[in-house]
Amino acid sequence: MPNVLVISGSALPRLEMAEEMKPYGWDLKVVAGATSTDEIETVASDADFVLVGGHAVSDDVLRAGKNVKLVQLCSAGFDGVNTVLAGELGIPIANNGGANAIPVAEWAVTLMLDTLRHSVIADRDTRAGNWMRDGLDGRDTRELFGKTVGIVGAGRIGTTVARLLRGFETNTLYTDPVKSEKAEGYGARRVELDELLSESDIVTLHTPLDSITQGLIGRRELGLMKRSGILVNTCRGPVVNETELIEALRDGQIWGAGLDVFEQEPVDPANPLLKMENVVVGPHIAGKSQESFPRRVSFAFENMQRVWDGGKPESLVGV
């Protein structure tokens, strides 16, 4: 029976689920942040699989895992693994197969609505006894209904956003290196990035973080957006040049932003974005929901079982 190295924080719900949902006879060796590098490498040397619960996988672990048949991530993003080295070592990497697509998509739409309607300010003011300040009376709030929304990245998450937006009757655009039949089935139209930026009222980011997408949205791209535009980011912080985003928000180059991710996490309390009333923020929680955790763990074990039985893994990522 296979040995599985589980790299995870002990508080994560999916760790307890992994123990409950593992196939009969499978041996899970759990290592957390306090585990020494030598201990992790020793476990990795005997591992058939590496199951990763939201943590990075060091190059040393990859090199030590001479029998590893698959690195299985519970996340959609794969920037915590050196995909180039894994490829050289012949170790495939798979993400969660879209198990968190629904909560991330819902959170992206939530950030759109919260930013358009200033819901965080409204909640804070009402609790403090400040009733309907100027700007909350309708003169500076906007609807999502009928707006043009641009989706950058039409994978499982971006496609789910397109599906949710149908209820708002948006004009939905998307940009992706690969044509998405699913996104287009939900009414989205494929365009180049510059056209998407200039035409959209809201731009929502759903790309992996890699050498191509790092700094994808910077001063030039923000300058293409409408001054009434909103940027939503629920993928990875470094996809956006944060310094240039701060400038664009301060200068009124764009109207607002909804951010669940930052270049530095946990975010620095002194980060200017946290002081801006035209910005709604979250602590990288888009994909976290009670429903998504069992989907992630179930897919992970199904994928590892597939490989153990001699098949090919699904949802491969990398270079």
C-alpha positions in Angstrom: 0.0 0.0 0.0 1.2 3.5 -0.8 3.0 5.9 1.6 1.8 9.5 1.4 3.7 12.4 2.7 1.2 15.0 3.8 2.5 18.6 4.0 0.0 20.6 5.8 -0.8 22.9 8.7 -2.4 20.9 11.5 -5.3 23.3 11.9 -6.5 22.9 8.3 -9.9 21.1 8.0 -8.7 19.0 5.1 -6.0 17.4 7.3 -8.6 15.7 9.5 -10.6 14.8 6.4 -7.6 13.2 4.9 -7.3 10.8 7.8 -11.0 10.0 7.5 -11.2 9.7 3.7 -7.9 7.9 2.9 -8.3 4.6 1.2 -8.0 1.5 3.4 -4.5 0.6 4.2 -2.9 3.9 3.0 -0.3 5.3 5.3 -0.3 9.0 5.8 2.9 10.7 7.2 1.9 14.2 8.2 4.5 16.9 8.5 3.7 20.5 9.6 5.6 23.7 9.8 7.5 22.8 12.9 8.9 19.6 11.3 12.7 19.8 10.6 13.9 19.7 7.0 15.8 16.5 7.7 12.7 14.7 9.0 10.6 15.8 6.0 13.3 14.6 3.5 13.5 11.3 5.3 9.8 10.8 5.0 9.9 12.0 1.4 12.5 9.4 0.5 10.0 6.6 1.3 6.9 8.4 -0.1 4.9 7.2 -3.1 2.9 10.5 -3.2 3.1 14.0 -1.7 -0.2 15.5 -0.7 0.0 19.3 -0.2 -2.5 21.2 1.8 -1.8 24.8 1.0 1.9 24.8 1.8 5.1 25.1 -0.4 7.1 22.0 -1.4 10.8 22.6 -1.1 13.3 21.6 -3.8 15.0 19.4 -1.3 11.8 17.4 -0.8 11.4 17.0 -4.5 15.0 15.7 -4.8 14.5 13.4 -1.9 11.3 11.9 -3.2 12.9 9.4 -5.6 9.9 7.2 -5.5 7.2 9.9 -5.7 4.8 9.2 -8.4 2.7 12.4 -8.1 2.7 15.7 -6.1 -1.0 16.2 -5.5 -2.1 19.8 -4.5 -5.3 20.7 -2.6 -5.1 24.1 -4.1 -5.7 25.4 -7.6 -2.5 27.4 -7.6 0.8 25.6 -8.1 3.3 28.4 -7.5 4.5 26.8 -4.3 6.2 24.0 -6.2 9.2 24.3 -8.5 7.6 22.9 -11.6 10.8 23.1 -13.6 12.7 20.9 -11.2 9.8 18.5 -10.8 9.7 18.2 -14.6 13.5 17.4 -14.6 13.0 14.8 -11.9 10.0 13.3 -13.8 7.5 14.0 -11.0 4.1 15.1 -12.2 2.1 17.8 -10.3 -1.7 18.0 -10.2 -3.9 20.7 -8.7 -7.3 20.2 -7.1 -9.2 19.7 -10.3 -11.5 22.6 -9.8 -12.7 21.6 -6.3 -12.6 25.2 -5.1 -13.9 26.8 -8.3 -17.4 27.5 -6.8 -16.3 29.4 -3.6 -13.6 31.4 -5.5 -16.1 32.4 -8.2 -18.7 33.3 -5.6 -16.2 35.4 -3.7 -15.1 37.2 -6.8 -18.7 38.1 -7.5 -19.1 39.1 -3.9 -16.1 41.5 -4.1 -17.6 43.0 -7.3 -20.9 43.7 -5.5 -19.2 44.9 -2.3 -17.1 47.3 -4.2 -19.9 48.6 -6.4 -22.3 49.1 -3.4 -19.7 50.1 -0.7 -21.2 47.4 1.6 -18.3 47.4 4.0 -18.6 51.1 4.6 -22.3 50.9 4.9 -22.0 48.1 7.5 -19.4 50.1 9.5 -21.3 53.4 9.3 -24.6 51.8 10.3 -23.1 50.1 13.4 -21.5 53.4 14.4 -24.8 55.3 14.1 -23.9 57.2 10.9 -27.0 56.9 8.8 -26.5 57.1 5.0 -23.5 59.3 4.4 -23.1 61.1 1.1 -22.0 58.5 -1.5 -24.2 55.8 0.0 -27.4 57.5 -1.1 -27.2 56.2 -4.6 -25.1 59.0 -6.2 -21.9 56.9 -5.9 -23.2 53.3 -5.9 -23.5 51.2 -9.0 -25.2 48.0 -10.2 -23.5 44.9 -11.5 -26.5 44.2 -13.7 -25.8 44.8 -17.4 -22.1 45.7 -16.9 -19.3 44.5 -19.0 -17.1 42.1 -17.0 -13.7 40.9 -18.2 -12.4 37.5 -17.0 -8.7 37.1 -17.2 -8.1 33.3 -17.3 -11.0 31.0 -18.3 -10.0 27.9 -16.5 -12.4 26.2 -14.1 -12.7 29.2 -11.8 -13.0 31.8 -14.5 -15.6 29.7 -16.3 -17.6 29.4 -13.1 -17.6 33.2 -12.8 -19.0 33.4 -16.3 -21.7 31.0 -15.3 -22.7 33.0 -12.2 -22.7 36.3 -14.1 -25.5 35.1 -16.4 -28.0 36.0 -13.7 -26.8 39.6 -13.8 -27.1 39.7 -17.6 -23.6 41.0 -18.0 -21.7 41.4 -21.2 -18.9 39.0 -20.4 -15.5 39.0 -22.1 -12.6 36.6 -21.4 -9.0 36.3 -22.4 -7.1 33.1 -22.2 -4.4 31.4 -24.4 -6.9 28.6 -25.0 -10.4 29.0 -26.3 -12.9 28.0 -23.7 -16.0 26.3 -25.1 -17.5 26.3 -21.6 -17.0 30.0 -21.0 -18.5 30.8 -24.5 -21.4 28.5 -23.7 -22.2 30.8 -20.8 -22.1 33.8 -23.1 -18.5 35.0 -22.8 -16.6 36.3 -25.8 -12.9 35.8 -26.2 -10.8 38.9 -26.8 -7.2 40.0 -26.4 -6.1 41.3 -23.0 -5.9 45.0 -24.0 -9.4 45.0 -25.5 -10.7 43.3 -22.4 -9.1 45.9 -20.1 -10.4 48.9 -22.1 -13.9 47.6 -22.6 -14.7 46.2 -19.2 -16.4 47.9 -16.2 -15.0 45.2 -14.0 -11.9 43.1 -14.6 -11.5 39.9 -12.5 -8.3 37.9 -12.4 -8.3 34.1 -12.4 -4.8 33.0 -13.7 -2.1 30.9 -12.1 1.0 32.7 -10.9 4.0 31.9 -13.2 6.8 33.6 -15.1 4.2 34.9 -17.6 1.6 36.2 -15.3 3.8 37.7 -12.6 3.2 41.5 -12.9 0.6 40.9 -15.6 -1.4 43.9 -14.4 0.7 47.1 -14.0 0.7 50.7 -14.8 0.2 50.2 -18.6 -2.7 47.8 -18.1 -4.4 49.9 -15.4 -4.1 52.9 -17.7 -6.1 51.0 -20.3 -9.0 50.5 -17.9 -12.0 52.8 -17.6 -11.7 55.5 -14.9 -14.9 54.0 -13.6 -13.4 50.5 -13.7 -13.0 48.0 -10.9 -10.2 45.4 -10.5 -10.9 42.2 -8.6 -8.1 39.8 -7.7 -8.8 36.4 -6.1 -5.9 34.4 -7.7 -2.4 35.5 -6.5 -1.1 38.9 -5.3 2.0 39.1 -7.5 -0.2 38.9 -10.7 -0.7 42.6 -10.0 2.0 45.2 -9.5 0.8 46.4 -6.1 2.7 49.7 -6.0 1.3 50.7 -9.4 -2.2 49.6 -8.4 -2.0 51.9 -5.3 -1.0 54.7 -7.6 -3.9 54.1 -9.9 -6.4 54.0 -7.1 -5.0 57.2 -5.5 -5.0 59.0 -8.8 -8.5 58.0 -9.8 -7.2 56.0 -12.8 -9.6 53.3 -11.7 -12.6 53.6 -9.4 -12.0 50.7 -7.0 -10.7 47.3 -6.3 -11.7 44.0 -4.5 -8.6 42.1 -3.3 -8.4 38.8 -1.6 -4.7 38.4 -2.2 -1.6 40.5 -1.8 2.1 40.5 -2.8 3.0 39.9 0.8 0.9 37.6 2.9 -0.1 38.0 5.6 -0.6 41.6 4.4 1.4 44.3 6.1 -1.0 46.3 8.4 0.7 49.5 7.0 -0.2 48.6 3.4 -1.9 51.7 1.9 -4.5 49.5 0.3 -6.0 48.8 3.7 -6.6 52.5 4.3 -8.5 53.1 1.0 -12.3 53.3 1.2 -12.6 52.4 -2.5 -10.9 49.0 -1.8 -12.6 45.9 -0.3 -10.1 43.3 1.1 -10.0 39.7 2.3 -7.4 37.5 3.8 -7.0 35.0 1.0 -10.1 33.1 1.8 -11.8 32.9 -1.6 -11.5 29.1 -1.9 -12.2 28.2 1.7 -15.7 26.8 2.4 -17.1 23.8 4.2 -18.2 22.3 1.0 -14.9 22.7 -0.9 -12.6 20.9 1.6 -14.1 17.4 1.1 -14.2 17.9 -2.7 -10.4 18.7 -2.6 -9.5 15.7 -0.5 -11.8 13.3 -2.4 -10.3 14.4 -5.7 -6.8 14.1 -4.3 -7.2 10.5 -3.2 -9.0 9.6 -6.4 -6.2 11.0 -8.5 -3.5 9.3 -6.4 -5.5 6.0 -6.6 -5.6 6.4 -10.3 -1.8 6.6 -10.5 -1.3 3.8 -8.0 -3.5 1.6 -10.3 -1.3 2.4 -13.3 -3.4 5.2 -14.8 -2.6 8.7 -15.7 -3.3 11.6 -13.2 -5.9 14.2 -14.1 -5.5 18.0 -13.7 -1.8 18.1 -14.4 -0.1 21.5 -14.1 3.5 22.8 -14.8 5.7 24.1 -17.5 
